[in-house]
Amino acid sequence: MNGTESKRWVTKKAFLNARNCPRWGWETLNGRDAPQSLVKEFLFHEGNAIGERAKRLFPAGIEITSKDPGEALVETSRAILRNPTPVLFEPAFAYGRFIARVDALVPSENGFSLIEVKAATARNVHLAEGEEYLKDLAYTVWVCRKAGLPVSSTKLWFLSHAYWYGESERLLFTENDCSGLIDRFLTSYESDSDQIADLLLGERPTSKLLPICKGCEFKTECFPDFDRYTIFHIPGINKRKLQEWIGQGITKAEEIAEPSGFDTIQKRAKRATISREPFLDRRALGEELRSWKYPIAYLDFETIAPAYPVLEHTGPYEKIVTQFSLHIAQKEGDSMNQVRESHREYLADPEDLRASVIGLAKAMVDELPPSGSIVTYHKSFESKRIKWLINWLDGQGEKELAMRLKPLEERIVDLEIAIRRGYYHPEFQGSYSIKHVLPAMIPALTYGDLEVHEGMTASCAFLNMVLGREEEVMGKGIRMPTREDLKAYCKMDTWAMVELHRKLLALLEVG
């Protein structure tokens, strides 16, 4: 509860990011965080919506509304002076150059219980899966205690796996007492605080190559020639090994001594990366592809996974199938035009989700050939969604339709597995994602001209439609995809599989 003098504050997000990467922390604090996007806006909205539901459980709570740090500190101080034992939402506390805001502060016998609400399903805070949440909570506790707040207990609230649509919101959250679990972080936060503050409030730091660079949105800003660091092009290498290589000055695949721990795919990727020549195992590839039976159906699903359930008999983040695309090759030798003209699709109605998910299942079994292989890309996803549909339909009294879906599972084959077994292109850059494989194998076929380029955008767009948020989103200057945009994206996924399959068959015939 420090003074309100105008100053620059170090925020939790910047502090924690800086511990992972100084440049990332600096960009976060100084307005260079990743640009606004449909996905980022929706995730922010969803997090706030979960927070609002937590607040409803404390109807007498007082919200600190100011977004300005200095004003929020004053507002918090006044609220506590007026009532020494209030329930406060988003109160602000400062220590030195650091500021923190608490999701919920609840009076207890010996001070205050500090609650952080997470828009994530329950994590085991005693295992690695809970560590990032403990670090997040620890920062808030560290600042609050240093500011003089008597914090008697610290808690993380997660969304309950047991919660179902329509139940009381009192059952939505599961509570984890973390009072004894965060102490190990507090000492290091204190000892590192001055160095981190100086870094974040000073000039932009020099970029440093780190294991996390591979997935960072700023990687090509920091390193315009990032692709030359080909150690990142070996699939399945963990962060510890990457850090070891970087520490030894190793940044290229050819500098790696062949470790005995490399599996077949990693060895293959290393050789292809160094030689810049694709790897082809005709026997393995042919064995996989020739096991597929005509008619061949190329199938792709799109889903939504809302934090707060929007459909009967679903829970938090349950994946709901809302769309499919289907291309069919009736027999070997069908022309590309014939396959293109076979296209079928279904997109659920966001205003009548239950009826249209049932309609989707019916349309899919009606359109799929009664026999033959069903080609997917990363088949575990489609297999799990079909199982989900079977279980959900059964719970909706649609037992006959559910039974019609059951035989589909054993017909599913995987284009990704075929590629993994017999082909690797250096432009895969260590990933077998279709978004990496397609431009490497068929450069002319691209998602670039589409409004929707990836599945998370499609999911967030459809959820905005379900929640009636289209105008709100567009009012923020964000382009809201249309239903036709969503159809075009899903159609591209199945057409990409058609083209990739034809390309692989052609490779078998060469040489």
N, C-alpha and C positions, 0 to 999 in steps of 0.2 A: 504494500500500500504506500508506494513511494510518491514523490511529488509529481507534478504534471508538466514540468518544463518541457518545451519542445525539443525532442531528440529522436534519433533513429534507434529503433529497437531491433534486437535480434529475436526472431520468431522461432517457435519450435520446429517448424518445417525446415527453415534454413539451417538451424543448428544441427538437426539430425542428418540432413543431406550433406552438410559440410563434413561430418564425421566419416561419411562414405566417400566423398569427393569434394575437395575444397572449391573447385570451379563450379560444381553443381550447386553447392550451398550458396555461393556468391550470386549466381544467376537467379536463384530462387528469391533471395532477399532483395535484389536490385531490379526486379521487374522483368527479368528475362526468363521466367519460367515458361514451360511449354505453352504455346498459344492456345487461345480458346478454341474449342472444337465441340461438335455435337456430343461426342462421347464424354469429354471432360465436363461439359455443362451438365449432362444427365447424371453422372456420378456425383457431382457436387449437390445437385438437387436431391438425389436419392439419399445421400448422407444426411442432409438437412431434414428430410422427411422422417427418417428414422429417429433423429434427435428430437424432433417435435413429438413423436409418439412417446418417447421416454419422458418428456416434460409433463405429459398429461397424467403421469403417475404421481406427480407432486402438484396438485391443483393450486396450492397456496404459494407456489414458487414465484420468485421475482426475477425477471429477465433483465440483464444488463444489455441494453440495445445498441449502444454506441459502437461504431466500427473503428473510430479513431482511438489508438492506444491510450493516449493521454486522457482523453475524455472518459474512456471506459474505466481507467484507474480511479478517477474522481467519482464516477457514478457508483463504482463498487464500494468505495470508502463510505459514501453517503448512505448507501443501502444498509451497510453493516452498522453504522452509527445509529440509524433510525431503529433498527431491530437487530440486536447483537446475535440473534440465533435464527436468521432467515434461511430458507432454501433458495439458493441463487443459481441461475442459469447463466453461463458465459461470463462469470466474474473475471476481472483482470487483476493480475498481481505481477509485480516487477521486482527484479533483483539486479542491481548494477545496470548492465546494458541489455538484460534479458527480460522478456515478457512472456507470460503464459495466460491462457484463458481456460477455464475449467468447464467441462460440459455441465456438471451438476455438483453443487457443494451443499451437503446436507448436515445440519447440526447433529452432534453426537454427545455422549456424556462427557467425553474428555476433549472436545474440540470440534473438528469437522471431519466428516467422511467425504473423501474426494472420489467422484465417479466419472469415468470416461466411458462414453457410449460409442460402440463400434458397429458400423454397418457391415458386419461380417458374421457368419455363423460361428458357433462356439469353437474356440481353440483350446487346446490343452496348454495352459500357461507354464507347465512344468517341462514341456518339451520344446524343441527348436521351433515348431510351428507357432509358438506363442511369443517368441523373443522380440519380434519387431513391435508388438503391442506393449510389451513390458518396457521397452526402451522409450516408446512414446509416452507412456504413463509416467515413467521415471523423470522425464524432463519437467513435466508439469508439477510433480511433487517437489522436485529439487527447487524450482523457482518459488513455489508457494511457501515452502518451509523457510527458505532464505529470506523471504519477504516478511516473515514473522507469523505466518498463519499456523495455528496449531492443528496439524493434520494428524488425526488419530487412526484413520484407516484409509486404505486405497483400494479401489475396486474397478474392475473392468466388466462392462456389460456387453455381452454378445447376443446375437439373435439365436433363439433356441431352435435346435433341430426338430424338437417335438411340436413346435407351433404349427397350426394349420389355419388356412383361410377361414375367416368368420369367427374365430375364437376370441375371447377377451384379450385385449392388448396387455393385460397384466401377466399373461402367459408368454408374451412375445420375447422377453429377455431372460437370459440366464446370467447369474452374477458370479464373479470370481474374485475372492479376496486375495489381493496381491501384496498385502502389507509386508510380508517377509521376503518377497521375491525381487524387489526392485533395488534393494540396498546396494547390490554389487555394481549398479550403474552410477549411483549418486557420487561416489568418490571420484570416478574418472571424469564425470561431467564437471565437477568443481575444479579438478586439476587442469582440465583442458580449456576451461571457459575463457580465460583471458586471450589465449592464443586464437581460439575460434572467433571471438568477438573482433580482435584486431584484423583477422583475415577478412571477415564478412563486411566490416565497416571500412575497409581500406580499398586499395585499387584491385581491379580484377586480377586474380591469381593466374599464374602460368598453368596451362593445361598439363596434366600428368596422366600418362597411360595407365589404366587400371582394368581389372577384370570386368567391372561393371560397364565399361565403355561400350561393349558390344550392343547392349540394349538401350543405350542412352540416345535421346532425341537430339542432343547437341554434339554427337560424336564427330560429324563432318564439319561442324563449326570449329571445334577444338583441333581436329586433325583432318584437314581437307583431303588428304590422301589416306584416309583410314583403312581403305581396302588393302593397302600394302602390308598391314599387320596381319599376316595370314595365319598366325597361331589361332585366331578367332574362327578360322574356317575349318578347324578340325571338330567334328560333331562330338558332343557328349563330354567335353572337357570341363571339369569343375573349377570353381573360382580359385580354390587353393592351388591347383596345379598351374593355372594361368598366372597367378601372382608369383609363383616360384619361377616360372619362365621369364616373366617381365623383370623380376629382381635380378636375374642372371643376364639381362640384356638380350634375351631371345624374343624376337618379335615376328620371325618368319618361319614358315613350316620347314624350310630346308635347314634351319638351324637346330631343329629338334633332333636329338639322338633318339633312334627308334627304341621306345621303351617296350619292355616285355608286356606291359599292361595294356597296350593298344589292342583293340579288337579288330576284326576283319574290316568293318566299315571305316574305322579311324585310319587304318593303314591305307586303305583304298583312297580315302579323301586326301591323305597326305601326299601320296604319289601323284594324284591328279592335280592337286594344287601346285605342286612343284613343276610338273611337266606341262601344265596347262592343256593337257589332253584328256578327253573324257575316258572313263573306264567302262568297259562293256564285258559282261559275262553272258554270252549268248545261251549257254546251257541253262544257267540258273534262271535267266529271264524267260527263256522259252518254256521251261518247265512250268513256271507260274502261269504265264499267259495261256498256254495250251490247255490248262486245266479248266479254263472258263468255258461255259456252255452257252450257245445261242438258243434263243434270243438273249442278247445282252442289254440290260437296262442300266443306265448311268443315273444314279440317284444322289441327291443332295438335300439336306434339311437346313433350315434356319430356325433358331430358337430365341426365346426370351428367357431371362432368369431374374425376375424382379426380387429385390431385397424383401419387399413387403408383398405377400401373395396377392394375386389378382384373379385367381381361378379356383373354383371348388376343388377340394381334396389335393391341394398343393401347399408346400411350405416355403420358407425363405430360400431364395436362390434356386428353387427347383426349375430345371430346364423344361420349358413347355414348347412343343413343336408347333410352329405357326406357319410354316411355309415349306413346300417342296418343289423341286424342279426335276424333270425326268426327260431323258433322251433315250431312244431305243434303236438298237441295230437288230433287226429281225433275223438276219442271217449273215454269214461270212460273205464279204463282197458287196454288201450294201454300200451305195454311194454316200458321200458326205451330205449331199442334198436330201437323200432319203432319210438319213438320220436327223438332219436339221428339221425337216418337216414333221418328224415324229414327236416334237417337243410337247410336253404336257406340264402344267404347273397348277399350284394352288396357293393362295395367300389368304390367311384367316381374316375375318372381320373383327377389327379391334373393339367394336361396339357390341359384339355378341360372341365372346370368346369361346364359351362352352360349346355352343352349337357348331361353331366353325372348326373347332379342333376335332369334333366328331366327324364333321364333313370332310376334313382333311384326311383322316384315316380311311374313310370310305372311298374318297376319290383316289387315294393312293393304291388301295388293293384292287379297285376297278381298273385302273390304268396300267398297272404292272402286268407283264405277261405271266401266265400261270406257271411257267417253268423257265429255266435258264438262270444265268448268273446275274446278280445285282451288284454292279460295280460302284464302290464308294472310294473316297480318299480319306484314309485314317478311319478304318471301318469301326473301331470301338465306339466312335461317336454315334454313327447311325444305328449300330446295334443296340446301344444303350437307349437311344431315343425310341426305337421300336419296342423294346421291353417296357419303357416308361408308358408308351401309348397303350400297350396291352393291359398293364396294371391299372392305369387311370380309367380306361374304357370299362374295365371290369367293375371298378368302383362306381361308375356312372350307370350301371345296369345295361351296358352295351356288350354283353357277354358273347353274342354271336359274332359281332364285328371284331372283338378281341381275338376270338378263335381264328378268324380269317388272317390275322396278322402273324400268328405264331409261326407258320411255315416259312416266312420271309427270312428269319434270322439265319437259318442254315444255308441259304442261297447267297449270302453276302460275301463278296470277295473284295480285296483291297488293292487299289492301284499303287498306293504308297509302298506296300510290302513288295510288290513286283519290282518297283524301281530300286528299293533298298537292296533287294537280292541281286540285281543284275546290272545296275547302271549308276554312275556318278559323274556329274559334270562339275568342273572347277567353279563355275558360276553359281552352283548351289550354295557356296560359301558356308558349308557346314550344316545347312538346314534342308530337310526334306519337305518342308511346307510347300503347298502348291503355289504359294505366292513367290517362292524362290525357284521352284522347279520349272514352272511354266515359262518365265522369260528366258531362262537358260536354254530350254529345249525348243521353244517355239516363240522367238522374239517378236514376231509380227502380231501375236495374240496377246492383248494387254487389257488390264482392268483400268488403264489410265483414262479412257474416255468416259468411264461410268461415274455417276454421281456418288455411288456407294462402292468403296474399294475393298472393304473387309467386313467380317462378320459382326464385330462389336458395334460398328456404326449401324448396320442393319438392325441389330437387336435394340439399340437405344432408340432408333427412329420409330420402330414399331411400338415400343413401350410408351414413347411420347404420344403416339396415336391412341393407345389404350387409355392413357391418363388424361387425354384431351389437352395436351400442352403445346400443340403446334404453334398457336399464335404467340404464346409466351416465349417459346424458343426463337421464333423468327423476329420477335421484338428485340432480341439481344443481338441481332445482326447475324444469326447463324442460319445457314441454309438448311431447310427441313426437307429431306427426301420425300418423294411421293411414293404411292403404291407401285407405280410403274418403275420407279427407280429400284425399289426392292425386288421386283420381279426380274429386272434386267440383271441385277447382281447375282441372284440365285441361278438364273439361266446360264450366266457366264461360267459358274462353277461346274455345272454338268457338261457344258460344251467343252470346257478346258479338259475334262477327263476324256471326252471323245477324241479330241485332237492328240492328247498325250498317248492314248492307247494306240492310235494309228501310227504315231511317230515311233513308238517302241516296236510295233510289228514290222515297220519298215527297216529298223535297225537290224532285226533278226534276219532279214533277207539280203542284207549287204555283206559282201565278202565271202 
